[in-house]
Amino acid sequence: MDNGNTQLHHRRRGEDIDRHNSSIKLRNWLNLIFMIGAVAGILIYFFGDQTIGTIVILVAMVFKIVESAIRFLH
């Protein structure tokens, strides 16, 4: 029964990425900033001042929290 009028539309894996392309780019940038900040904070914590290392890690965590909020809101 192929009448040409009925088509099944399946969600594909990349469909949401196309719809929220700008938020994906922003989330990727925020994740990159978080990862660089976390690694820098760990290095500062172990090889430098522990207080400054802790502050750097906490600031990096703010970027991750913002990224997570964007993910949950979309």
CHARMM internal coordinates of N, CA and C (Angstrom, degrees):
IC EDIT
DIST 1 N 1 CA 1.4355
DIST 1 CA 1 C 1.5149
ANGL 1 N 1 CA 1 C 111.16
DIST 1 C 2 N 1.2546
ANGL 1 CA 1 C 2 N 115.48
DIHE 1 N 1 CA 1 C 2 N 71.70
DIST 2 N 2 CA 1.4562
ANGL 1 C 2 N 2 CA 120.37
DIHE 1 CA 1 C 2 N 2 CA 179.17
DIST 2 CA 2 C 1.5184
ANGL 2 N 2 CA 2 C 108.64
DIHE 1 C 2 N 2 CA 2 C -106.47
DIST 2 C 3 N 1.3298
ANGL 2 CA 2 C 3 N 116.53
DIHE 2 N 2 CA 2 C 3 N 95.18
DIST 3 N 3 CA 1.4585
ANGL 2 C 3 N 3 CA 119.76
DIHE 2 CA 2 C 3 N 3 CA -177.52
DIST 3 CA 3 C 1.5245
ANGL 3 N 3 CA 3 C 113.22
DIHE 2 C 3 N 3 CA 3 C -96.78
DIST 3 C 4 N 1.3188
ANGL 3 CA 3 C 4 N 118.13
DIHE 3 N 3 CA 3 C 4 N -3.40
DIST 4 N 4 CA 1.4538
ANGL 3 C 4 N 4 CA 121.05
DIHE 3 CA 3 C 4 N 4 CA 176.32
DIST 4 CA 4 C 1.5133
ANGL 4 N 4 CA 4 C 114.69
DIHE 3 C 4 N 4 CA 4 C 83.65
DIST 4 C 5 N 1.3160
ANGL 4 CA 4 C 5 N 118.52
DIHE 4 N 4 CA 4 C 5 N -15.13
DIST 5 N 5 CA 1.4555
ANGL 4 C 5 N 5 CA 121.44
DIHE 4 CA 4 C 5 N 5 CA -178.68
DIST 5 CA 5 C 1.5165
ANGL 5 N 5 CA 5 C 112.74
DIHE 4 C 5 N 5 CA 5 C -89.37
DIST 5 C 6 N 1.2786
ANGL 5 CA 5 C 6 N 117.65
DIHE 5 N 5 CA 5 C 6 N -25.25
DIST 6 N 6 CA 1.4667
ANGL 5 C 6 N 6 CA 120.26
DIHE 5 CA 5 C 6 N 6 CA -177.09
DIST 6 CA 6 C 1.5152
ANGL 6 N 6 CA 6 C 109.07
DIHE 5 C 6 N 6 CA 6 C -99.71
DIST 6 C 7 N 1.2874
ANGL 6 CA 6 C 7 N 113.93
DIHE 6 N 6 CA 6 C 7 N 128.01
DIST 7 N 7 CA 1.4561
ANGL 6 C 7 N 7 CA 120.49
DIHE 6 CA 6 C 7 N 7 CA 176.78
DIST 7 CA 7 C 1.5136
ANGL 7 N 7 CA 7 C 108.04
DIHE 6 C 7 N 7 CA 7 C -131.93
DIST 7 C 8 N 1.2937
ANGL 7 CA 7 C 8 N 115.16
DIHE 7 N 7 CA 7 C 8 N 136.35
DIST 8 N 8 CA 1.4560
ANGL 7 C 8 N 8 CA 119.60
DIHE 7 CA 7 C 8 N 8 CA 176.15
DIST 8 CA 8 C 1.5131
ANGL 8 N 8 CA 8 C 108.48
DIHE 7 C 8 N 8 CA 8 C -92.05
DIST 8 C 9 N 1.3008
ANGL 8 CA 8 C 9 N 115.27
DIHE 8 N 8 CA 8 C 9 N 125.20
DIST 9 N 9 CA 1.4574
ANGL 8 C 9 N 9 CA 120.32
DIHE 8 CA 8 C 9 N 9 CA 177.94
DIST 9 CA 9 C 1.5169
ANGL 9 N 9 CA 9 C 108.11
DIHE 8 C 9 N 9 CA 9 C -105.05
DIST 9 C 10 N 1.2900
ANGL 9 CA 9 C 10 N 115.48
DIHE 9 N 9 CA 9 C 10 N 109.98
DIST 10 N 10 CA 1.4564
ANGL 9 C 10 N 10 CA 121.10
DIHE 9 CA 9 C 10 N 10 CA 177.71
DIST 10 CA 10 C 1.5140
ANGL 10 N 10 CA 10 C 109.00
DIHE 9 C 10 N 10 CA 10 C -98.25
DIST 10 C 11 N 1.3234
ANGL 10 CA 10 C 11 N 115.52
DIHE 10 N 10 CA 10 C 11 N 141.35
DIST 11 N 11 CA 1.4613
ANGL 10 C 11 N 11 CA 119.12
DIHE 10 CA 10 C 11 N 11 CA 174.13
DIST 11 CA 11 C 1.5111
ANGL 11 N 11 CA 11 C 109.21
DIHE 10 C 11 N 11 CA 11 C -70.00
DIST 11 C 12 N 1.2610
ANGL 11 CA 11 C 12 N 114.45
DIHE 11 N 11 CA 11 C 12 N 131.46
DIST 12 N 12 CA 1.4584
ANGL 11 C 12 N 12 CA 119.10
DIHE 11 CA 11 C 12 N 12 CA 177.64
DIST 12 CA 12 C 1.5171
ANGL 12 N 12 CA 12 C 108.86
DIHE 11 C 12 N 12 CA 12 C -101.85
DIST 12 C 13 N 1.3072
ANGL 12 CA 12 C 13 N 115.69
DIHE 12 N 12 CA 12 C 13 N 161.07
DIST 13 N 13 CA 1.4557
ANGL 12 C 13 N 13 CA 121.40
DIHE 12 CA 12 C 13 N 13 CA -174.20
DIST 13 CA 13 C 1.5221
ANGL 13 N 13 CA 13 C 112.13
DIHE 12 C 13 N 13 CA 13 C -61.17
DIST 13 C 14 N 1.3040
ANGL 13 CA 13 C 14 N 119.68
DIHE 13 N 13 CA 13 C 14 N -39.93
DIST 14 N 14 CA 1.4594
ANGL 13 C 14 N 14 CA 122.37
DIHE 13 CA 13 C 14 N 14 CA -175.78
DIST 14 CA 14 C 1.5119
ANGL 14 N 14 CA 14 C 114.73
DIHE 13 C 14 N 14 CA 14 C -88.85
DIST 14 C 15 N 1.3246
ANGL 14 CA 14 C 15 N 117.57
DIHE 14 N 14 CA 14 C 15 N 2.91
DIST 15 N 15 CA 1.4600
ANGL 14 C 15 N 15 CA 120.31
DIHE 14 CA 14 C 15 N 15 CA -175.91
DIST 15 CA 15 C 1.5208
ANGL 15 N 15 CA 15 C 112.53
DIHE 14 C 15 N 15 CA 15 C -64.66
DIST 15 C 16 N 1.3179
ANGL 15 CA 15 C 16 N 118.34
DIHE 15 N 15 CA 15 C 16 N -42.16
DIST 16 N 16 CA 1.4596
ANGL 15 C 16 N 16 CA 121.01
DIHE 15 CA 15 C 16 N 16 CA 179.26
DIST 16 CA 16 C 1.5225
ANGL 16 N 16 CA 16 C 111.99
DIHE 15 C 16 N 16 CA 16 C -67.43
DIST 16 C 17 N 1.3066
ANGL 16 CA 16 C 17 N 117.25
DIHE 16 N 16 CA 16 C 17 N -29.83
DIST 17 N 17 CA 1.4588
ANGL 16 C 17 N 17 CA 120.83
DIHE 16 CA 16 C 17 N 17 CA 179.82
DIST 17 CA 17 C 1.5252
ANGL 17 N 17 CA 17 C 109.72
DIHE 16 C 17 N 17 CA 17 C -66.07
DIST 17 C 18 N 1.3298
ANGL 17 CA 17 C 18 N 117.06
DIHE 17 N 17 CA 17 C 18 N -40.91
DIST 18 N 18 CA 1.4587
ANGL 17 C 18 N 18 CA 119.58
DIHE 17 CA 17 C 18 N 18 CA 179.27
DIST 18 CA 18 C 1.5188
ANGL 18 N 18 CA 18 C 111.53
DIHE 17 C 18 N 18 CA 18 C -65.94
DIST 18 C 19 N 1.3227
ANGL 18 CA 18 C 19 N 117.29
DIHE 18 N 18 CA 18 C 19 N -36.77
DIST 19 N 19 CA 1.4514
ANGL 18 C 19 N 19 CA 121.22
DIHE 18 CA 18 C 19 N 19 CA -177.37
DIST 19 CA 19 C 1.5210
ANGL 19 N 19 CA 19 C 112.36
DIHE 18 C 19 N 19 CA 19 C -70.50
DIST 19 C 20 N 1.3175
ANGL 19 CA 19 C 20 N 117.39
DIHE 19 N 19 CA 19 C 20 N -36.76
DIST 20 N 20 CA 1.4620
ANGL 19 C 20 N 20 CA 121.62
DIHE 19 CA 19 C 20 N 20 CA -176.28
DIST 20 CA 20 C 1.5285
ANGL 20 N 20 CA 20 C 110.13
DIHE 19 C 20 N 20 CA 20 C -115.87
DIST 20 C 21 N 1.3154
ANGL 20 CA 20 C 21 N 116.24
DIHE 20 N 20 CA 20 C 21 N 46.70
DIST 21 N 21 CA 1.4609
ANGL 20 C 21 N 21 CA 121.31
DIHE 20 CA 20 C 21 N 21 CA -174.52
DIST 21 CA 21 C 1.5249
ANGL 21 N 21 CA 21 C 111.70
DIHE 20 C 21 N 21 CA 21 C -62.69
DIST 21 C 22 N 1.3235
ANGL 21 CA 21 C 22 N 118.00
DIHE 21 N 21 CA 21 C 22 N -39.67
DIST 22 N 22 CA 1.4600
ANGL 21 C 22 N 22 CA 119.48
DIHE 21 CA 21 C 22 N 22 CA -178.51
DIST 22 CA 22 C 1.5310
ANGL 22 N 22 CA 22 C 110.85
DIHE 21 C 22 N 22 CA 22 C -69.67
DIST 22 C 23 N 1.3280
ANGL 22 CA 22 C 23 N 117.39
DIHE 22 N 22 CA 22 C 23 N -36.79
DIST 23 N 23 CA 1.4641
ANGL 22 C 23 N 23 CA 118.48
DIHE 22 CA 22 C 23 N 23 CA 178.88
DIST 23 CA 23 C 1.5231
ANGL 23 N 23 CA 23 C 110.88
DIHE 22 C 23 N 23 CA 23 C -71.64
DIST 23 C 24 N 1.3171
ANGL 23 CA 23 C 24 N 117.82
DIHE 23 N 23 CA 23 C 24 N -31.47
DIST 24 N 24 CA 1.4635
ANGL 23 C 24 N 24 CA 120.48
DIHE 23 CA 23 C 24 N 24 CA 177.07
DIST 24 CA 24 C 1.5269
ANGL 24 N 24 CA 24 C 110.06
DIHE 23 C 24 N 24 CA 24 C -65.29
DIST 24 C 25 N 1.3207
ANGL 24 CA 24 C 25 N 116.59
DIHE 24 N 24 CA 24 C 25 N -43.29
DIST 25 N 25 CA 1.4713
ANGL 24 C 25 N 25 CA 119.59
DIHE 24 CA 24 C 25 N 25 CA 179.02
DIST 25 CA 25 C 1.5240
ANGL 25 N 25 CA 25 C 110.76
DIHE 24 C 25 N 25 CA 25 C -62.75
DIST 25 C 26 N 1.3296
ANGL 25 CA 25 C 26 N 116.50
DIHE 25 N 25 CA 25 C 26 N -43.40
DIST 26 N 26 CA 1.4617
ANGL 25 C 26 N 26 CA 120.48
DIHE 25 CA 25 C 26 N 26 CA 178.81
DIST 26 CA 26 C 1.5261
ANGL 26 N 26 CA 26 C 110.37
DIHE 25 C 26 N 26 CA 26 C -63.51
DIST 26 C 27 N 1.3270
ANGL 26 CA 26 C 27 N 117.09
DIHE 26 N 26 CA 26 C 27 N -44.09
DIST 27 N 27 CA 1.4638
ANGL 26 C 27 N 27 CA 120.79
DIHE 26 CA 26 C 27 N 27 CA 179.15
DIST 27 CA 27 C 1.5240
ANGL 27 N 27 CA 27 C 111.36
DIHE 26 C 27 N 27 CA 27 C -62.74
DIST 27 C 28 N 1.3262
ANGL 27 CA 27 C 28 N 117.38
DIHE 27 N 27 CA 27 C 28 N -38.77
DIST 28 N 28 CA 1.4640
ANGL 27 C 28 N 28 CA 120.08
DIHE 27 CA 27 C 28 N 28 CA 178.09
DIST 28 CA 28 C 1.5224
ANGL 28 N 28 CA 28 C 111.43
DIHE 27 C 28 N 28 CA 28 C -64.61
DIST 28 C 29 N 1.3363
ANGL 28 CA 28 C 29 N 116.78
DIHE 28 N 28 CA 28 C 29 N -40.98
DIST 29 N 29 CA 1.4597
ANGL 28 C 29 N 29 CA 119.91
DIHE 28 CA 28 C 29 N 29 CA 177.94
DIST 29 CA 29 C 1.5252
ANGL 29 N 29 CA 29 C 111.24
DIHE 28 C 29 N 29 CA 29 C -64.93
DIST 29 C 30 N 1.3318
ANGL 29 CA 29 C 30 N 115.92
DIHE 29 N 29 CA 29 C 30 N -42.55
DIST 30 N 30 CA 1.4664
ANGL 29 C 30 N 30 CA 119.47
DIHE 29 CA 29 C 30 N 30 CA 178.72
DIST 30 CA 30 C 1.5197
ANGL 30 N 30 CA 30 C 111.03
DIHE 29 C 30 N 30 CA 30 C -64.10
DIST 30 C 31 N 1.3275
ANGL 30 CA 30 C 31 N 117.39
DIHE 30 N 30 CA 30 C 31 N -38.72
DIST 31 N 31 CA 1.4665
ANGL 30 C 31 N 31 CA 120.64
DIHE 30 CA 30 C 31 N 31 CA 176.98
DIST 31 CA 31 C 1.5254
ANGL 31 N 31 CA 31 C 111.34
DIHE 30 C 31 N 31 CA 31 C -65.29
DIST 31 C 32 N 1.3186
ANGL 31 CA 31 C 32 N 116.81
DIHE 31 N 31 CA 31 C 32 N -39.77
DIST 32 N 32 CA 1.4586
ANGL 31 C 32 N 32 CA 120.29
DIHE 31 CA 31 C 32 N 32 CA 178.53
DIST 32 CA 32 C 1.5287
ANGL 32 N 32 CA 32 C 111.06
DIHE 31 C 32 N 32 CA 32 C -63.65
DIST 32 C 33 N 1.3288
ANGL 32 CA 32 C 33 N 116.39
DIHE 32 N 32 CA 32 C 33 N -44.14
DIST 33 N 33 CA 1.4652
ANGL 32 C 33 N 33 CA 120.46
DIHE 32 CA 32 C 33 N 33 CA 178.10
DIST 33 CA 33 C 1.5242
ANGL 33 N 33 CA 33 C 110.11
DIHE 32 C 33 N 33 CA 33 C -62.22
DIST 33 C 34 N 1.3441
ANGL 33 CA 33 C 34 N 116.15
DIHE 33 N 33 CA 33 C 34 N -41.79
DIST 34 N 34 CA 1.4658
ANGL 33 C 34 N 34 CA 120.20
DIHE 33 CA 33 C 34 N 34 CA 178.02
DIST 34 CA 34 C 1.5178
ANGL 34 N 34 CA 34 C 111.51
DIHE 33 C 34 N 34 CA 34 C -60.54
DIST 34 C 35 N 1.3218
ANGL 34 CA 34 C 35 N 117.60
DIHE 34 N 34 CA 34 C 35 N -48.14
DIST 35 N 35 CA 1.4675
ANGL 34 C 35 N 35 CA 120.48
DIHE 34 CA 34 C 35 N 35 CA -177.07
DIST 35 CA 35 C 1.5245
ANGL 35 N 35 CA 35 C 112.01
DIHE 34 C 35 N 35 CA 35 C -63.87
DIST 35 C 36 N 1.3228
ANGL 35 CA 35 C 36 N 116.74
DIHE 35 N 35 CA 35 C 36 N -43.24
DIST 36 N 36 CA 1.4657
ANGL 35 C 36 N 36 CA 119.78
DIHE 35 CA 35 C 36 N 36 CA 178.58
DIST 36 CA 36 C 1.5226
ANGL 36 N 36 CA 36 C 110.02
DIHE 35 C 36 N 36 CA 36 C -64.48
DIST 36 C 37 N 1.3349
ANGL 36 CA 36 C 37 N 116.56
DIHE 36 N 36 CA 36 C 37 N -43.51
DIST 37 N 37 CA 1.4626
ANGL 36 C 37 N 37 CA 120.40
DIHE 36 CA 36 C 37 N 37 CA 179.27
DIST 37 CA 37 C 1.5161
ANGL 37 N 37 CA 37 C 112.51
DIHE 36 C 37 N 37 CA 37 C -64.40
DIST 37 C 38 N 1.3297
ANGL 37 CA 37 C 38 N 117.12
DIHE 37 N 37 CA 37 C 38 N -39.45
DIST 38 N 38 CA 1.4635
ANGL 37 C 38 N 38 CA 120.38
DIHE 37 CA 37 C 38 N 38 CA -179.86
DIST 38 CA 38 C 1.5264
ANGL 38 N 38 CA 38 C 111.06
DIHE 37 C 38 N 38 CA 38 C -66.13
DIST 38 C 39 N 1.3235
ANGL 38 CA 38 C 39 N 116.97
DIHE 38 N 38 CA 38 C 39 N -44.55
DIST 39 N 39 CA 1.4698
ANGL 38 C 39 N 39 CA 120.08
DIHE 38 CA 38 C 39 N 39 CA 178.96
DIST 39 CA 39 C 1.5217
ANGL 39 N 39 CA 39 C 110.37
DIHE 38 C 39 N 39 CA 39 C -65.10
DIST 39 C 40 N 1.3240
ANGL 39 CA 39 C 40 N 117.20
DIHE 39 N 39 CA 39 C 40 N -43.69
DIST 40 N 40 CA 1.4680
ANGL 39 C 40 N 40 CA 120.63
DIHE 39 CA 39 C 40 N 40 CA 178.24
DIST 40 CA 40 C 1.5235
ANGL 40 N 40 CA 40 C 110.45
DIHE 39 C 40 N 40 CA 40 C -62.34
DIST 40 C 41 N 1.3249
ANGL 40 CA 40 C 41 N 116.80
DIHE 40 N 40 CA 40 C 41 N -41.88
DIST 41 N 41 CA 1.4646
ANGL 40 C 41 N 41 CA 120.10
DIHE 40 CA 40 C 41 N 41 CA 179.10
DIST 41 CA 41 C 1.5120
ANGL 41 N 41 CA 41 C 113.01
DIHE 40 C 41 N 41 CA 41 C -63.46
DIST 41 C 42 N 1.3273
ANGL 41 CA 41 C 42 N 116.65
DIHE 41 N 41 CA 41 C 42 N -40.63
DIST 42 N 42 CA 1.4758
ANGL 41 C 42 N 42 CA 120.10
DIHE 41 CA 41 C 42 N 42 CA 177.87
DIST 42 CA 42 C 1.5147
ANGL 42 N 42 CA 42 C 110.89
DIHE 41 C 42 N 42 CA 42 C -64.98
DIST 42 C 43 N 1.3365
ANGL 42 CA 42 C 43 N 116.21
DIHE 42 N 42 CA 42 C 43 N -42.44
DIST 43 N 43 CA 1.4647
ANGL 42 C 43 N 43 CA 119.10
DIHE 42 CA 42 C 43 N 43 CA 178.68
DIST 43 CA 43 C 1.5298
ANGL 43 N 43 CA 43 C 111.31
DIHE 42 C 43 N 43 CA 43 C -64.27
DIST 43 C 44 N 1.3214
ANGL 43 CA 43 C 44 N 116.49
DIHE 43 N 43 CA 43 C 44 N -42.45
DIST 44 N 44 CA 1.4719
ANGL 43 C 44 N 44 CA 119.65
DIHE 43 CA 43 C 44 N 44 CA 177.77
DIST 44 CA 44 C 1.5214
ANGL 44 N 44 CA 44 C 110.35
DIHE 43 C 44 N 44 CA 44 C -64.73
DIST 44 C 45 N 1.3323
ANGL 44 CA 44 C 45 N 116.63
DIHE 44 N 44 CA 44 C 45 N -39.68
DIST 45 N 45 CA 1.4619
ANGL 44 C 45 N 45 CA 120.77
DIHE 44 CA 44 C 45 N 45 CA -178.54
DIST 45 CA 45 C 1.5265
ANGL 45 N 45 CA 45 C 111.30
DIHE 44 C 45 N 45 CA 45 C -61.98
DIST 45 C 46 N 1.3272
ANGL 45 CA 45 C 46 N 116.62
DIHE 45 N 45 CA 45 C 46 N -44.76
DIST 46 N 46 CA 1.4684
ANGL 45 C 46 N 46 CA 119.33
DIHE 45 CA 45 C 46 N 46 CA -175.81
DIST 46 CA 46 C 1.5243
ANGL 46 N 46 CA 46 C 113.57
DIHE 45 C 46 N 46 CA 46 C -84.59
DIST 46 C 47 N 1.3302
ANGL 46 CA 46 C 47 N 117.96
DIHE 46 N 46 CA 46 C 47 N -31.39
DIST 47 N 47 CA 1.4634
ANGL 46 C 47 N 47 CA 119.53
DIHE 46 CA 46 C 47 N 47 CA -175.17
DIST 47 CA 47 C 1.5213
ANGL 47 N 47 CA 47 C 113.82
DIHE 46 C 47 N 47 CA 47 C -110.31
DIST 47 C 48 N 1.3096
ANGL 47 CA 47 C 48 N 118.14
DIHE 47 N 47 CA 47 C 48 N 0.89
DIST 48 N 48 CA 1.4566
ANGL 47 C 48 N 48 CA 121.64
DIHE 47 CA 47 C 48 N 48 CA -178.69
DIST 48 CA 48 C 1.5182
ANGL 48 N 48 CA 48 C 109.94
DIHE 47 C 48 N 48 CA 48 C -139.76
DIST 48 C 49 N 1.2830
ANGL 48 CA 48 C 49 N 115.06
DIHE 48 N 48 CA 48 C 49 N -137.66
DIST 49 N 49 CA 1.4545
ANGL 48 C 49 N 49 CA 122.13
DIHE 48 CA 48 C 49 N 49 CA -178.70
DIST 49 CA 49 C 1.5271
ANGL 49 N 49 CA 49 C 110.28
DIHE 48 C 49 N 49 CA 49 C -83.21
DIST 49 C 50 N 1.3246
ANGL 49 CA 49 C 50 N 116.90
DIHE 49 N 49 CA 49 C 50 N 126.57
DIST 50 N 50 CA 1.4630
ANGL 49 C 50 N 50 CA 120.73
DIHE 49 CA 49 C 50 N 50 CA -177.88
DIST 50 CA 50 C 1.5227
ANGL 50 N 50 CA 50 C 112.51
DIHE 49 C 50 N 50 CA 50 C -67.47
DIST 50 C 51 N 1.3162
ANGL 50 CA 50 C 51 N 117.39
DIHE 50 N 50 CA 50 C 51 N -34.79
DIST 51 N 51 CA 1.4643
ANGL 50 C 51 N 51 CA 120.18
DIHE 50 CA 50 C 51 N 51 CA 179.91
DIST 51 CA 51 C 1.5241
ANGL 51 N 51 CA 51 C 111.08
DIHE 50 C 51 N 51 CA 51 C -65.94
DIST 51 C 52 N 1.3085
ANGL 51 CA 51 C 52 N 117.32
DIHE 51 N 51 CA 51 C 52 N -46.07
DIST 52 N 52 CA 1.4665
ANGL 51 C 52 N 52 CA 120.96
DIHE 51 CA 51 C 52 N 52 CA 179.05
DIST 52 CA 52 C 1.5263
ANGL 52 N 52 CA 52 C 110.18
DIHE 51 C 52 N 52 CA 52 C -65.73
DIST 52 C 53 N 1.3156
ANGL 52 CA 52 C 53 N 118.00
DIHE 52 N 52 CA 52 C 53 N -39.11
DIST 53 N 53 CA 1.4605
ANGL 52 C 53 N 53 CA 121.80
DIHE 52 CA 52 C 53 N 53 CA 176.85
DIST 53 CA 53 C 1.5163
ANGL 53 N 53 CA 53 C 111.86
DIHE 52 C 53 N 53 CA 53 C -60.69
DIST 53 C 54 N 1.3246
ANGL 53 CA 53 C 54 N 115.91
DIHE 53 N 53 CA 53 C 54 N -41.25
DIST 54 N 54 CA 1.4627
ANGL 53 C 54 N 54 CA 119.95
DIHE 53 CA 53 C 54 N 54 CA 177.86
DIST 54 CA 54 C 1.5203
ANGL 54 N 54 CA 54 C 111.29
DIHE 53 C 54 N 54 CA 54 C -65.05
DIST 54 C 55 N 1.3096
ANGL 54 CA 54 C 55 N 117.29
DIHE 54 N 54 CA 54 C 55 N -40.65
DIST 55 N 55 CA 1.4698
ANGL 54 C 55 N 55 CA 121.50
DIHE 54 CA 54 C 55 N 55 CA 178.92
DIST 55 CA 55 C 1.5222
ANGL 55 N 55 CA 55 C 110.43
DIHE 54 C 55 N 55 CA 55 C -64.34
DIST 55 C 56 N 1.3234
ANGL 55 CA 55 C 56 N 117.33
DIHE 55 N 55 CA 55 C 56 N -41.91
DIST 56 N 56 CA 1.4714
ANGL 55 C 56 N 56 CA 120.82
DIHE 55 CA 55 C 56 N 56 CA 179.55
DIST 56 CA 56 C 1.5279
ANGL 56 N 56 CA 56 C 110.25
DIHE 55 C 56 N 56 CA 56 C -63.62
DIST 56 C 57 N 1.3170
ANGL 56 CA 56 C 57 N 117.13
DIHE 56 N 56 CA 56 C 57 N -41.75
DIST 57 N 57 CA 1.4684
ANGL 56 C 57 N 57 CA 120.66
DIHE 56 CA 56 C 57 N 57 CA 178.57
DIST 57 CA 57 C 1.5266
ANGL 57 N 57 CA 57 C 110.74
DIHE 56 C 57 N 57 CA 57 C -64.58
DIST 57 C 58 N 1.3244
ANGL 57 CA 57 C 58 N 117.30
DIHE 57 N 57 CA 57 C 58 N -41.49
DIST 58 N 58 CA 1.4656
ANGL 57 C 58 N 58 CA 120.29
DIHE 57 CA 57 C 58 N 58 CA 179.17
DIST 58 CA 58 C 1.5270
ANGL 58 N 58 CA 58 C 111.92
DIHE 57 C 58 N 58 CA 58 C -65.02
DIST 58 C 59 N 1.3245
ANGL 58 CA 58 C 59 N 117.13
DIHE 58 N 58 CA 58 C 59 N -38.89
DIST 59 N 59 CA 1.4658
ANGL 58 C 59 N 59 CA 120.36
DIHE 58 CA 58 C 59 N 59 CA 177.01
DIST 59 CA 59 C 1.5286
ANGL 59 N 59 CA 59 C 110.05
DIHE 58 C 59 N 59 CA 59 C -65.65
DIST 59 C 60 N 1.3274
ANGL 59 CA 59 C 60 N 116.85
DIHE 59 N 59 CA 59 C 60 N -39.08
DIST 60 N 60 CA 1.4644
ANGL 59 C 60 N 60 CA 120.36
DIHE 59 CA 59 C 60 N 60 CA 177.28
DIST 60 CA 60 C 1.5269
ANGL 60 N 60 CA 60 C 110.38
DIHE 59 C 60 N 60 CA 60 C -63.85
DIST 60 C 61 N 1.3152
ANGL 60 CA 60 C 61 N 117.01
DIHE 60 N 60 CA 60 C 61 N -36.38
DIST 61 N 61 CA 1.4613
ANGL 60 C 61 N 61 CA 120.62
DIHE 60 CA 60 C 61 N 61 CA 179.06
DIST 61 CA 61 C 1.5260
ANGL 61 N 61 CA 61 C 111.90
DIHE 60 C 61 N 61 CA 61 C -65.56
DIST 61 C 62 N 1.3122
ANGL 61 CA 61 C 62 N 117.99
DIHE 61 N 61 CA 61 C 62 N -29.55
DIST 62 N 62 CA 1.4618
ANGL 61 C 62 N 62 CA 120.89
DIHE 61 CA 61 C 62 N 62 CA 176.59
DIST 62 CA 62 C 1.5286
ANGL 62 N 62 CA 62 C 109.86
DIHE 61 C 62 N 62 CA 62 C -61.52
DIST 62 C 63 N 1.3282
ANGL 62 CA 62 C 63 N 116.96
DIHE 62 N 62 CA 62 C 63 N -41.45
DIST 63 N 63 CA 1.4640
ANGL 62 C 63 N 63 CA 120.47
DIHE 62 CA 62 C 63 N 63 CA 178.04
DIST 63 CA 63 C 1.5283
ANGL 63 N 63 CA 63 C 110.85
DIHE 62 C 63 N 63 CA 63 C -63.63
DIST 63 C 64 N 1.3230
ANGL 63 CA 63 C 64 N 117.31
DIHE 63 N 63 CA 63 C 64 N -38.54
DIST 64 N 64 CA 1.4588
ANGL 63 C 64 N 64 CA 120.51
DIHE 63 CA 63 C 64 N 64 CA 178.58
DIST 64 CA 64 C 1.5287
ANGL 64 N 64 CA 64 C 111.32
DIHE 63 C 64 N 64 CA 64 C -68.18
DIST 64 C 65 N 1.3095
ANGL 64 CA 64 C 65 N 117.73
DIHE 64 N 64 CA 64 C 65 N -37.35
DIST 65 N 65 CA 1.4590
ANGL 64 C 65 N 65 CA 121.13
DIHE 64 CA 64 C 65 N 65 CA 178.30
DIST 65 CA 65 C 1.5323
ANGL 65 N 65 CA 65 C 110.17
DIHE 64 C 65 N 65 CA 65 C -65.50
DIST 65 C 66 N 1.3314
ANGL 65 CA 65 C 66 N 116.96
DIHE 65 N 65 CA 65 C 66 N -41.15
DIST 66 N 66 CA 1.4637
ANGL 65 C 66 N 66 CA 120.64
DIHE 65 CA 65 C 66 N 66 CA 177.81
DIST 66 CA 66 C 1.5255
ANGL 66 N 66 CA 66 C 109.93
DIHE 65 C 66 N 66 CA 66 C -63.79
DIST 66 C 67 N 1.3241
ANGL 66 CA 66 C 67 N 117.53
DIHE 66 N 66 CA 66 C 67 N -42.17
DIST 67 N 67 CA 1.4660
ANGL 66 C 67 N 67 CA 121.22
DIHE 66 CA 66 C 67 N 67 CA 178.71
DIST 67 CA 67 C 1.5164
ANGL 67 N 67 CA 67 C 110.66
DIHE 66 C 67 N 67 CA 67 C -62.47
DIST 67 C 68 N 1.3141
ANGL 67 CA 67 C 68 N 116.98
DIHE 67 N 67 CA 67 C 68 N -42.66
DIST 68 N 68 CA 1.4664
ANGL 67 C 68 N 68 CA 120.92
DIHE 67 CA 67 C 68 N 68 CA 179.27
DIST 68 CA 68 C 1.5262
ANGL 68 N 68 CA 68 C 111.19
DIHE 67 C 68 N 68 CA 68 C -65.02
DIST 68 C 69 N 1.3203
ANGL 68 CA 68 C 69 N 117.40
DIHE 68 N 68 CA 68 C 69 N -38.98
DIST 69 N 69 CA 1.4611
ANGL 68 C 69 N 69 CA 121.06
DIHE 68 CA 68 C 69 N 69 CA 178.05
DIST 69 CA 69 C 1.5290
ANGL 69 N 69 CA 69 C 110.49
DIHE 68 C 69 N 69 CA 69 C -63.04
DIST 69 C 70 N 1.3207
ANGL 69 CA 69 C 70 N 117.00
DIHE 69 N 69 CA 69 C 70 N -41.72
DIST 70 N 70 CA 1.4699
ANGL 69 C 70 N 70 CA 120.18
DIHE 69 CA 69 C 70 N 70 CA 178.39
DIST 70 CA 70 C 1.5268
ANGL 70 N 70 CA 70 C 110.01
DIHE 69 C 70 N 70 CA 70 C -63.66
DIST 70 C 71 N 1.3303
ANGL 70 CA 70 C 71 N 116.99
DIHE 70 N 70 CA 70 C 71 N -40.60
DIST 71 N 71 CA 1.4570
ANGL 70 C 71 N 71 CA 120.70
DIHE 70 CA 70 C 71 N 71 CA 179.41
DIST 71 CA 71 C 1.5230
ANGL 71 N 71 CA 71 C 111.33
DIHE 70 C 71 N 71 CA 71 C -63.54
DIST 71 C 72 N 1.3165
ANGL 71 CA 71 C 72 N 117.67
DIHE 71 N 71 CA 71 C 72 N -42.56
DIST 72 N 72 CA 1.4584
ANGL 71 C 72 N 72 CA 120.65
DIHE 71 CA 71 C 72 N 72 CA -177.75
DIST 72 CA 72 C 1.5233
ANGL 72 N 72 CA 72 C 112.41
DIHE 71 C 72 N 72 CA 72 C -73.13
DIST 72 C 73 N 1.3209
ANGL 72 CA 72 C 73 N 117.67
DIHE 72 N 72 CA 72 C 73 N -30.41
DIST 73 N 73 CA 1.4615
ANGL 72 C 73 N 73 CA 120.59
DIHE 72 CA 72 C 73 N 73 CA -177.75
DIST 73 CA 73 C 1.5267
ANGL 73 N 73 CA 73 C 112.84
DIHE 72 C 73 N 73 CA 73 C -78.35
DIST 73 C 74 N 1.3271
ANGL 73 CA 73 C 74 N 117.55
DIHE 73 N 73 CA 73 C 74 N -21.17
DIST 74 N 74 CA 1.4830
ANGL 73 C 74 N 74 CA 119.26
DIHE 73 CA 73 C 74 N 74 CA 178.94
DIST 74 CA 74 C 1.4732
ANGL 74 N 74 CA 74 C 108.15
DIHE 73 C 74 N 74 CA 74 C -94.65
END
COOR INIT
IC SEED 1 N 1 CA 1 C
IC BUILD
